[in-house]
């Protein structure tokens, strides 16, 4: 494995090495053939698939994360719904008669969820986000569909999207030749939040190693792409859409890239 510090005052570390990528399909979405209308989702129970390959990944330093957090540009920390969340959730479910407010399904073996109509991360405090008028009872199936519509893209996810679309241009390869992944919190595999690009070919064919070598130029071009895009807060041309009613995380992505290109 190759490892090297990058950015001013070592804002991150870049790596290249072997990876084991495990993926599992848990469902599929149904769409109408001509209009692409969303007709719902269906669960699947399939075994996981494994890919032994090589990858290039970027791991942010604690100092960088602290800078971003202090600047209000870090949205990957787990949500802290506050000490009264259990009681608030119970009040919402009781108010709604323990029925999903979209499909009307009653609670059975599993309790329904309390959904934030305006995303929790859009508020400056848990008290504001957890107002009863901002909460609704949803069954797990409807909750997943609604979250897809109002999802908030973090700066880390925006960075992954931008790099995943820029990298094939540098490599002169198909976009399907590369896979992307983010680790928003520390894990066994990644000590700090990371963005991963990997070869979608068993054992790898050199794409990720070349990205490791092109790291500085890749970061600079990504910053130029996102900053110069004319969208307000994310679109398919830069950091990706945040959902039909979501949040694109463009400014957070720019903040991360500025840290990486100092």
N, C-alpha and C positions, 0 to 999 in steps of 0.2 A: 504494500500500500504506500502511495506517495502522499505526503502531507506538507502543507506550506501555509504560513501566515500571510494574510492579504489585508490591504487597506491601511489607512493611517492609524498608528498606534495599535496595529493588529486588531482591526475591527471584526475580523472573521478568520476562519481557516478554510482552505480548500483541500479536498481530498480526491484521490483516484484510487480505485481498488476493486476487489471482487465483492459482489452483492448477491444475496439470495432474495429474490422478489417473490412473495407469496400473494396471490390474488384469489378472490372468491366471489363469484356472482351470486347475489342474494335475491335478485328480482329483475323484472323487466318492465318497460313502459310500453303501453299500447298507444299507437297513433293511427289516425285515419289516413289512408293512402295518399289522397290528393291534397287535402287541406292541412295535414300534419296536426290536426286537432288532438289534444291529449285526451285519451279515453280511459285513463287510469293506470294503475300499476298492479302487477301480480308477483307474489313471492316465489322464489325458487330455492330448492335445497340441493345444491351441487357441491361436490368435493372441491377443496382448494387446488389450485395449480401452482407449480413452483418453476421458477426460472433462475438458473445459475448464470450470472452474467457479470459485466463490469459496469461501474458507474462513476460519475463525477458528482461530488456534493459539496455544498457550501454550508458551514456551520457558524452561526453568529456567536460572537463573544458575549460574556456577561456584561461587559462595559457597554457594548453597542446596544444591547437590549435595555439596559438601564437608561441610556441616553434617549432611546426611542420612547420608553415608558414615561420619562419625565417630560418629554415634549408632547405627550398625548398621541403618539403615532404608533403605539403598539397595542394590537387588539387580539393577540393570541393567548392571553392568559385565560384560564377557565373562568366562566361566569360565577361571581359570588352573589347569589340572589338575596343574601342577607339572613340574619338569624331567625327572622319570623316567616321564612318562606314556606315551611311546612304548614303553618296555620293559615297563611294566605291562600295557599293551594287548596286547602280543605274548604275554605270559605267560597272560593270560586266554583268548585265542583258542587258544593251544596246549593249555591245560588242558581246554578244551571241544571239542577235536578239530576245530577250525575249522568247527563246525556251529552253526547257530542253535539256541538252547536252548528255543525255542518251537515252531517248525515243523519243525526238523531239517534245513533246507536247508544243503547244504555251500557253502563259498566257491567262487566261480567267478572271473569277471574282476575283480570288486570285492571288497575285503576287508570282512568283517563288522565291525560296531561293537561296542565295549565299553560296555555300558549300566550306569548306576548304579541299582541297585534302589531304594535310598532316594536321592532327588535330591541331586546334588552340593552345591547351595546350602543344604541342610539341615544341613550340617556346618560346624564352625568352622575346619577345616583340611583341606587336600588329602590329607594322610596318612590322616586318619580316613575321608574319603569314598572313597579309592582302595584300601581294604582288599579283598583278593581275594574275600572272602565277600560283598562288596557289589557285585560286578561279574559280569556275565553276557554271553556272546556272543550277539548278535542280528543277524539279517539286516536290511537297511534297511527293508523293509516292516513287519516285526514291531516294529522299533524305533520307527517312527512311531506305530503303534497303542498301544504301551506308554507312550510319552511323552505321548500325549493323555490317558491314564488317570491319570498321576501328575504332570501339569504343575504348575508353580509359577507363580502369578500374581504379578507384581511390583507395586510401588506405582504405577508409571506406568500399567500395564495396568488396575489397579483404578480409578485416577482416570479413565481413558478410559471405562471401563464405566459408572461413576457419572454422569459428565457426559453420556454418550450417552443415558442413560435419563432424566435430569432435563431436558435441553434441550428435548425435544418438549413438555413440560408448560409451559415458559415461552413457547414459540412457538405453542402450540395447533396443532401439526402432527402428522403421522403419524411414527412412529419411522423408517419407511423413507425419509423425506424428507431424512434426515441420514446422512452416513457418518462413521466414526471411524477414526483411524489413530494409531499411536504410532511415534516414532523414538527407540529406547532409547539410541542412541549418536550422536555428531555425524556429520553426513553433508554432502554437497554442498548439499542443500536446506535443512538445519537445522543451525545452528552448535552447538547443544546439545540434549540430550534434550528432546523436545517431545510434546505431545498435540494432535491436529488434529481439528476437526469441520468438515465441509464440506457444502455443498448438493449433494444428489444430483440436480441439475437442470442441464443445460447452461447456462453463463453465470451461474448462480445466480439466486435470486429474493429475496435479502435476509435469509435465515435467519441466515447466519454473521455478517453485519454487526450484526444485532440481538444476537447472542450476545456479540460484541465489546463492545457498549454495556452489556450486562447482566453483564459479567464478575464484578464484586465480589459481587453478590447470588448469582450462580451458584455461586461458590466457597464462600460462607458456607452456602448451602443444601446443598451437597454434603457439607461437613464435618458438618453437623447430621445428615444422612441416614446417613452411615457410622458416626458415633459413637453414634447412638441405636439403630442396628439391634441386635437382641438376639442375633445369631449370634456364634459364637466367633471365627471367622477367615474370613469371606467367605461370601456366599450370593447367589443371584440377585436379592435385594432391595437389595443395596448395591454391593459391588465385584465381584460375580460369583463363581461357584464356581471352585475351583482344580483341578477334575478329581475323579474318583471317590475317588482316594487322594492328592489333591494339596494344595496350600498356597494359601490365598486371598489373602495379602498385605494383609489389612485394616489391620494396624497401620502398615505402610509407607505405605499410602494416606492414613491419618490424619496421619502425620508430614508428608507432602508438603503436604496441605491446610492444616495449621497454619502452615507456612512461608508459604503463599500468602495467608493471611488475617491476618497480623500487623498 
